[in-house]
């Protein structure tokens, strides 16, 4: 028989996996618990009684909560339900001057809102769903929101057609035209999508050469661009400066004076018409071989069956300078008709028949979209422009570009952090420049494999530049950790608490301040969280079930109105109702609140002393009531939600109780003949070091039970006891067993921090 006195001063390990219960040799064993429910490990080592959720309001139906934070003190929560957005800010539902909720109509059902992918740029939220054209939500003032279809410019486009027998031709080169195909390539769902064409050649247009006599209206080509002669000098012959402009009118020579041979100098005015590429937006479906369209980038003349040169009547410039449309006006004798067509065409990447972007992210001044296994990047500095050619018709580093994942598995998420991370169903990649000498561009991009964990289709979060994502089985949260420069490996954040994902995760977020907590919602409606500080090697999981009858369905985090903390918002279901709540603040050093919210779906009254308070949404339910710091026990509001306090009180908190307990691991402190594991033992003295707390109960070895303070629900007193900071010692004789476990419960809705638990125990020889 030996007498041991172990003390646990660190609970950072949180709740330990059942598979770790034999690992007394592992460092995490001594800082963990068998169960941590309703308590949260603090980074300093202690554990904090988790606060309750304050009731904000009822949602119109099933909903998802999404953060929208234009600026740090202007955070909004979007309540996304079927075909409707509503908005919360400053802890209330946003309303107009008539007190009606401010709403925005949306095209998505509730199930589709769960699949929405979003990214934000200042006062704009971009929203993506593969079955709908992309939208953007615009906040134009503190109380004004609008939703609009986002029209992408100049692309992006799918791969070019490779069937040289599949030709398309056009009825004109500008304005409204008809596209005719030799094969059935169109569908009704192509309406609204883009179409690009490239001329097979410019064989009908003669090449520009220096010193050649020309006439007004002549067409000339150079380096894939077509120009029209719209003016010139006395000689009306081309100059010696090769045309390269891609808009407007330029001279190719001086156009006046004499050359070295005393002949009139060359030089004419050339108006840019088009290059090899043209683009259109499909506006109507006629048949599988014919659609109507509007030209958005002038078409090459050789792809059109009818072409009027008079469209390019720019007038002219006199040799002495100045524009003179009268003297140099050119009126051609009509149009030209050609047997034309080209197989070099491509559809826009997005349309109703081809699908819309499934997600997007803003990174390094580009908007990156994805669909399937393909990434589409916008022009640098222009989020809506997907033109892969610059104004000169050239592809540059700043131009839009497209990339494809090496494996055919679909992209599940992208995240902008220390780099641009891409998660697919089987692997994680990082997109970056192939050469560090210049930025990411069409000719300088690579996708580097980082890990092979595979991802679920759940939006990741970013922690200090590192992605945290849900592994494809839905039970593990992974973090990409940098091993060396631009090489990341997947770290399983649930490796010591794999049971925490027994019910798969469906959504998660990061509450940065004050405790750096990762929160997750499980399918069974339970919240779980981890105190995560990688630099301090702090990682401990705990469970936070809501009050009985409430199931968590959605969470998000925004900055509190004062900008000092992060708020956790929760959408919860109770039978057929959906409630929106926000977690009361975790206290920091020196902060205590005798009337703090330590119950769920709670309301708080502050004002003139009253003897009754009401919470209509809690009618007929069992609630905890705190009045001026004193716990009045549990009551049942009447059918209208009213409870009678039995006293006057100016500060009242009323809400639903939730479970809060900690089970310590099987005792290990050694003995006369080795470890105490598996040996009969009996605890007979327990010390709990409490900081600013009340309302605790100890259960020793499953039988001995004791309340640690004298303020319980039936305590007759006229004033509240102050919160206690002390070492509370209890002579509690347990029963002989082989585990020697202890349970600590929070039974009163009061704030509490536990810093240490010490045990004195007798350990038998076997």
Secondary structure, DSSP 8 states (H G I E B T S, - for coil): -EEE--EE---TTEE--GGGTT-TTSTTGGGEESEEESEEE-TTS-EEE---EEEEEEESSSEEEEEEESSTT-EEEEEEETTEEEEEETTEE-B-TTS-B-EEE-S--HHHHTT-EEEEETTEEEEEETTEEEEEEEEEETTEEEEEE---BS--B------TT--EEES-SSSEEEEEESS----GGGTT-EEEEE-S--TTS-B--TT-B--TT-EEEETTEEEEEEEE-SS-B--SS----SSSEEESS--SSB-TTSSB---EEEEEEE-SEEEEEEEEEEETTEEEEEEEE---GGGBSEEEGGGG----B-TTSSB-TTTT----S-EEE----BS-EEEBS-BTTTB--SEEEEETTEEEEEETTEEEE-BTTBTTB--SS-TTS---TTS-EEEE-SS-S-EEEEEESSSEEEEESS-EEEEE-SSTTS-SBTTB-EEEEEE---B-SS--EEETTEEEEEBTTSS-EEEEEEEETTEEEEEETTTT-GGGGSS-EEEEEEE-TTT-EEEEEETTS-EEEEEEEGGGTEEEEEEE--STT-EEEEEEEEE-TTSSSEEEEEEEEETTEEEEEEE-----TT---TT---SEEEEEEEEEEEEEEE-GGGTTSEEEEEETTEEEEEEE--TTSEEEEEEEEEEEEEEE----EEE--S-----TTS--TTS-EEEEEEEEEEEEE--EEEEETTTEEEESSS--TT---SS----EEEEEEE------BSS--EEEEE-SS---EEEEEEEEEEE---
